[in-house]
Amino acid sequence: MPTVQLPTGMEMHYEITGSGPPLLLIMGTAASGDTWAAQVEDYRHQFTTITYDARGTGRSTHTEDPTAYSMAGLAEDAAALLRALDIGAVHVSGLSLGSATAQELAINHPDLVASLQLHCTWGYSDEWFCRMIDSMEVPVAAGDMAMYIRLALVWVASPHFINERPDDVAAFERGFILDNPHPPSREGILGHFHADRTHNTLDRLSSISVPTLITSGEVDWQVPTRYGRAVHERIAGSQLHVFSGPQSSHIAFHEMAPEWNAFTLDWLQSVK
């Protein structure tokens, strides 16, 4: 995985694979770029797929002060990577925190964005949302990462996944901490939580004019569809798609990857 030193003051690890138009994938809270593995496997045959470890994850810089993290700042990191790669405008797909980062990227650097996918997205962190983040912060603040991922799965996974796929649940939890050679840090997760809590683009989303897909899942407890719908209403011409079924959770990209990948790839092909 290559490394680049960015003008924003961070060292970023990234990976490029495949061929075709460039596609940047931005992952969610506390998750490194390799979490996109199932998507990269399908996308790389038609797109030059770029993944990276956002600030606070993987092998990239973990800024110690959590209050220094913001969606605008994370978007500046992404923009600096794209300018360093010198590949022009790219298709951008972001999930959860990655979708909020992608919003800021499209708003502040429209020349870098050819199309936009916002998965499990929201435009403003209201009181309910902030309290949900508070509930996940408690074990992280105490340094109990195992309890954090156990609690987080209740928010992000479906009951079907937890009840019917115990081996996959165990693998997911192990992969996050015990089997992860570069696990997320306490400071990085707390920093991502700070960015989650302070996100607010609702009044600026109307400036986005590129083709935009917004997706949600009917059993996404963490970022319910009402948030994605509010984003959809503010981006003219955007498309809203709600995945359905027992595994249409916040991590539907993982639980139902074949369907998720097929739909998003079809959309990408329609705008490339």
C-alpha positions in Angstrom: 0.0 0.0 0.0 1.7 3.3 -1.1 2.1 6.2 1.3 1.9 9.9 0.5 2.7 12.9 2.7 -0.1 15.5 2.2 0.0 19.3 2.6 -2.7 18.9 5.3 0.0 17.5 7.5 -0.9 13.8 7.4 0.7 10.7 6.1 -1.9 8.8 4.1 -1.9 5.1 3.0 -3.8 4.4 -0.1 -4.3 1.7 -2.7 -5.1 1.8 -6.4 -6.3 -1.2 -8.4 -8.2 -2.0 -11.6 -8.7 0.0 -14.8 -11.2 2.4 -16.2 -12.5 5.8 -14.9 -11.2 6.6 -11.4 -13.4 5.9 -8.4 -12.6 7.0 -4.9 -14.2 5.0 -2.0 -14.4 6.7 1.4 -15.2 4.4 4.4 -17.1 5.2 7.6 -16.3 5.8 11.3 -13.2 3.9 12.6 -12.9 1.7 9.5 -9.8 1.6 7.2 -9.9 1.4 3.4 -9.6 -2.3 3.2 -13.2 -2.6 4.6 -14.2 -2.0 1.0 -12.7 -5.3 -0.1 -15.9 -6.8 -1.4 -16.7 -3.7 -3.4 -13.2 -3.4 -4.8 -13.3 -7.0 -6.1 -16.4 -6.1 -8.2 -15.6 -2.5 -9.2 -12.0 -3.0 -10.3 -12.9 -4.7 -13.5 -14.5 -1.5 -14.8 -13.1 1.3 -12.6 -9.7 2.4 -11.4 -10.6 2.0 -7.7 -8.9 4.1 -5.0 -9.2 3.3 -1.3 -7.4 4.9 1.6 -7.1 4.9 5.3 -8.7 8.1 6.5 -7.1 10.2 9.3 -7.4 8.2 12.5 -7.5 4.8 10.9 -5.2 2.1 9.6 -1.7 3.2 8.7 -2.5 6.8 8.2 -1.8 9.6 10.7 -3.8 9.3 13.9 -4.2 12.9 15.1 -4.2 12.8 18.9 -6.7 15.7 19.7 -10.2 14.3 18.9 -11.6 17.9 18.6 -9.2 18.4 15.6 -11.3 16.1 13.5 -14.1 17.5 11.3 -15.8 16.4 8.1 -14.4 19.4 6.3 -10.9 18.5 7.5 -11.3 14.9 6.4 -12.5 16.1 3.0 -9.4 18.3 2.7 -7.3 15.1 3.3 -9.2 13.4 0.5 -8.9 16.4 -1.8 -5.1 16.5 -1.1 -4.8 12.9 -2.0 -6.6 13.4 -5.3 -4.5 16.4 -6.2 -1.4 14.4 -5.4 -2.5 11.6 -7.7 -3.3 14.3 -10.4 -6.1 12.3 -12.0 -8.7 15.0 -12.4 -12.3 14.6 -11.4 -13.3 11.2 -10.0 -16.4 9.3 -9.1 -16.8 9.4 -5.3 -18.6 6.9 -3.1 -18.8 7.4 0.6 -20.4 5.4 3.4 -21.6 6.8 6.7 -18.8 9.2 7.9 -17.4 8.7 4.5 -20.6 10.0 2.9 -20.5 13.1 5.1 -16.8 13.5 4.1 -17.9 13.1 0.4 -20.5 15.8 0.8 -17.9 18.3 2.0 -15.6 17.2 -0.8 -18.2 17.8 -3.4 -19.2 21.2 -1.9 -15.7 22.5 -1.4 -13.9 20.9 -4.3 -16.4 20.4 -7.1 -13.7 20.2 -9.7 -12.6 16.9 -8.2 -16.0 15.2 -8.2 -17.5 13.6 -11.4 -20.4 11.8 -9.6 -21.4 11.2 -6.0 -22.7 8.3 -4.1 -23.8 8.9 -0.5 -24.6 5.7 1.4 -26.1 5.7 4.9 -25.9 9.5 4.9 -27.1 12.5 6.9 -26.8 16.2 6.5 -27.1 17.4 10.1 -26.4 15.8 13.5 -29.5 16.4 15.5 -30.0 15.6 19.2 -31.1 12.0 18.6 -28.1 11.4 16.4 -25.6 12.9 18.9 -27.1 10.8 21.7 -26.6 7.7 19.5 -23.0 8.6 19.1 -22.7 9.2 22.8 -23.8 5.6 23.5 -20.9 4.2 21.4 -18.3 6.6 22.8 -18.5 5.3 26.4 -16.5 2.1 25.9 -14.0 3.8 23.6 -13.3 6.5 26.2 -12.7 3.7 28.7 -10.3 2.0 26.3 -12.5 -1.1 25.9 -12.4 -1.6 22.1 -13.9 -5.1 22.3 -17.0 -3.7 24.0 -17.1 -0.9 21.5 -17.4 -3.1 18.4 -19.8 -5.4 20.3 -22.1 -2.4 21.0 -21.5 -0.8 17.6 -22.8 -4.0 15.8 -26.1 -3.6 17.6 -26.5 -0.2 15.8 -25.0 -1.1 12.4 -25.8 -4.7 11.8 -29.2 -6.3 11.2 -30.9 -8.7 13.7 -30.5 -11.3 11.0 -26.8 -10.9 10.9 -26.3 -11.1 14.6 -28.8 -13.9 15.2 -28.3 -16.1 12.1 -24.7 -15.6 11.2 -22.7 -16.0 14.4 -19.5 -17.1 12.7 -19.6 -14.0 10.5 -20.2 -11.8 13.5 -17.2 -13.3 15.3 -15.1 -12.8 12.2 -16.2 -9.2 11.9 -15.4 -8.5 15.6 -12.0 -10.3 15.4 -11.1 -8.5 12.2 -11.8 -5.1 13.8 -9.4 -5.6 16.7 -7.6 -8.9 17.4 -6.8 -9.9 13.8 -6.2 -6.3 12.6 -2.5 -5.5 12.2 -3.4 -1.8 12.2 -6.4 -1.4 14.5 -8.2 1.9 15.0 -6.9 3.9 17.9 -8.8 5.4 20.8 -7.9 8.9 19.6 -8.9 8.1 16.0 -12.3 6.8 17.0 -13.0 9.6 19.4 -12.0 12.0 16.6 -14.4 10.4 14.1 -17.1 10.7 16.7 -16.4 14.4 17.0 -16.7 14.7 13.2 -19.9 12.8 13.3 -21.4 15.0 16.0 -20.5 18.3 14.4 -21.5 17.5 10.8 -23.8 20.0 9.2 -24.1 20.6 5.4 -27.9 20.8 5.0 -27.9 24.5 4.0 -25.0 23.9 1.5 -26.1 20.7 -0.2 -28.0 22.6 -2.9 -24.6 23.6 -4.4 -24.0 20.0 -5.5 -24.8 19.6 -9.1 -23.1 16.3 -10.2 -25.1 13.1 -10.6 -25.8 11.9 -7.1 -27.1 8.6 -5.7 -28.3 8.4 -2.1 -28.9 5.0 -0.6 -30.3 3.8 2.8 -31.4 0.5 4.3 -34.8 -0.2 5.8 -33.2 -1.8 8.8 -30.4 0.8 9.3 -30.9 1.8 12.9 -27.9 4.0 13.1 -28.6 6.4 10.2 -32.4 5.9 9.5 -33.7 6.7 6.0 -35.2 9.9 7.2 -31.7 11.4 7.2 -31.0 10.3 3.7 -34.3 11.6 2.5 -33.5 15.1 3.9 -30.2 15.0 1.9 -32.0 13.8 -1.2 -34.5 16.7 -1.0 -31.7 19.3 -1.0 -29.7 17.9 -4.0 -31.5 18.6 -7.2 -31.8 15.6 -9.5 -30.5 13.2 -6.9 -31.8 9.6 -6.8 -32.8 7.9 -3.5 -32.7 4.1 -3.3 -33.7 2.2 -0.1 -32.4 -1.3 0.1 -34.9 -3.7 1.6 -34.9 -7.1 3.2 -33.7 -8.6 6.5 -30.1 -7.6 5.9 -30.6 -4.1 4.6 -28.7 -2.6 7.6 -26.1 0.2 8.0 -23.5 -2.4 6.8 -25.6 -3.7 4.0 -22.5 -3.3 1.8 -21.1 -6.2 3.9 -24.2 -8.2 4.8 -25.7 -8.2 1.3 -22.7 -7.3 -0.8 -23.7 -9.0 -4.1 -27.0 -7.0 -4.3 -25.4 -3.8 -3.0 -22.5 -4.0 -5.4 -24.7 -4.8 -8.4 -27.0 -1.9 -7.8 -24.2 0.7 -7.2 -22.2 -0.6 -10.1 -25.1 -0.3 -12.5 -25.6 3.3 -11.3 -21.9 4.0 -11.8 -22.0 2.6 -15.4 -25.0 4.9 -16.1 -23.0 8.0 -15.3 -19.4 7.2 -16.3 
